[in-house]
């Protein structure tokens, strides 16, 4: 099946995809706070997403597992001082680089394969939509202790 073939292509080439994304991520103004992290840490963060994509998309992991993992990731990014908009931009770039790589490798050469790749695209989009939502939840949970429960205002 083409969708499995595409996932395997992504996982098999996780190193190359990670290096490409890292270069993009560390050169953008929209993700400038990632430069504050050690490069090997940034690589590890990106590589983790690409190398485990098949596991997340296969359905072997529950929505609860995805929620737990990425909610904690949101908390971690807050503790690392990465602004939420930059975390979201990083995941948008991860998703974008997946499709750039697939198109570059021209493995879709029939209408049937195109349909299968759309099926995968829908699964990837749903996965990243959930990831972004759970990251935001985790990030906000990390910010909550800073709020004054009486007024809803931030404490300083």
C-alpha positions in Angstrom: 0.0 0.0 0.0 1.3 3.4 -1.0 0.5 5.1 2.4 2.7 2.5 4.1 5.4 3.0 1.5 5.3 6.7 2.2 5.5 6.3 5.9 8.5 3.9 5.5 10.2 6.4 3.2 9.8 9.1 5.9 11.0 6.8 8.7 13.9 5.4 6.7 15.1 8.9 5.8 14.4 10.4 9.3 18.0 11.5 9.6 18.0 13.5 6.3 14.6 15.0 7.0 15.7 16.0 10.5 18.9 17.7 9.2 16.8 19.6 6.5 14.2 20.7 9.0 16.8 21.7 11.6 18.5 23.9 9.1 15.1 25.5 8.3 14.0 25.7 11.9 17.3 27.3 13.1 17.4 29.9 10.3 13.9 31.3 10.7 13.0 34.4 12.7 9.6 32.7 13.5 11.4 30.0 15.4 14.4 31.9 16.8 14.1 30.6 20.4 15.1 27.1 19.2 18.6 28.5 18.6 18.8 28.8 22.4 18.7 25.0 22.7 21.8 22.8 21.9 21.7 21.7 18.3 21.8 18.0 19.2 18.7 18.6 21.3 16.9 20.2 18.4 17.9 17.3 16.2 16.7 14.8 18.7 13.3 16.6 19.0 12.8 16.6 15.3 14.1 13.1 14.7 11.8 11.7 17.3 8.7 12.9 15.3 10.0 11.6 12.0 11.3 8.2 13.2 8.1 7.4 15.1 5.6 8.7 12.6 4.5 5.2 11.5 3.8 4.2 15.1 1.7 7.2 15.7 -0.2 6.9 12.4 -0.7 3.1 12.5 -3.4 3.3 15.1 -1.4 1.2 17.5 -1.1 4.2 19.8 -4.4 5.5 21.3 -5.5 9.1 21.3 -4.8 9.0 25.0 -1.2 8.0 24.4 -0.8 10.8 21.9 -2.4 13.3 24.3 -0.2 12.3 27.2 3.0 12.4 25.1 2.4 15.7 23.4 0.8 17.5 26.4 4.0 16.7 28.2 6.0 18.0 25.2 4.0 21.3 25.5 5.0 21.6 29.1 8.6 20.9 28.3 8.7 23.6 25.6 7.3 26.1 28.0 9.9 25.2 30.6 12.6 25.5 27.9 11.4 29.0 27.2 10.1 28.4 23.7 7.1 30.6 22.9 4.0 28.7 22.0 3.7 30.2 18.5 7.2 29.0 17.8 6.4 25.4 19.0 3.4 25.4 16.7 5.4 26.8 13.8 8.0 24.0 14.3 5.3 21.4 13.9 3.9 23.1 10.9 7.4 23.0 9.4 7.7 19.3 10.3 4.5 18.5 8.4 5.5 20.7 5.5 8.9 19.0 5.1 7.2 15.6 5.0 5.3 16.5 1.9 8.2 18.3 0.3 10.3 15.2 0.7 7.5 12.9 -0.7 7.1 15.1 -3.7 10.8 15.3 -4.3 11.1 11.5 -4.3 8.4 11.2 -6.9 7.0 7.9 -5.7 3.5 8.8 -6.6 3.1 7.9 -10.3 -0.5 6.7 -10.7 -4.0 7.8 -9.8 -4.4 5.0 -7.4 -1.1 6.0 -5.6 -2.3 9.6 -5.6 -5.5 8.5 -3.9 -3.6 6.5 -1.3 -1.3 9.4 -0.7 -4.3 11.6 0.0 -5.4 9.0 2.5 -2.1 9.3 4.2 -2.2 13.1 4.0 -5.5 13.0 5.8 -4.1 10.8 8.5 -1.0 13.0 8.8 -3.1 16.2 9.0 -5.4 14.7 11.7 -2.3 13.5 13.7 -0.6 16.9 13.6 -3.9 18.7 14.4 -4.2 16.6 17.5 -0.5 17.1 18.3 -0.9 20.9 18.1 -4.0 20.8 20.3 -2.3 18.7 22.9 0.9 20.8 22.9 -1.3 23.8 23.5 -3.0 22.0 26.4 0.3 21.1 28.0 1.8 24.5 27.4 -1.3 26.2 29.0 -1.2 23.8 32.0 2.4 24.8 32.6 1.3 28.5 32.5 -1.7 28.0 34.9 0.3 28.1 38.1 1.3 31.7 37.2 -2.3 32.8 37.1 -4.0 34.3 40.2 -7.1 32.1 40.6 -9.0 35.0 42.2 -8.6 37.5 39.3 -7.5 35.4 36.4 -4.5 37.7 36.1 -0.9 36.8 36.0 1.1 36.9 39.3 4.6 38.5 39.2 
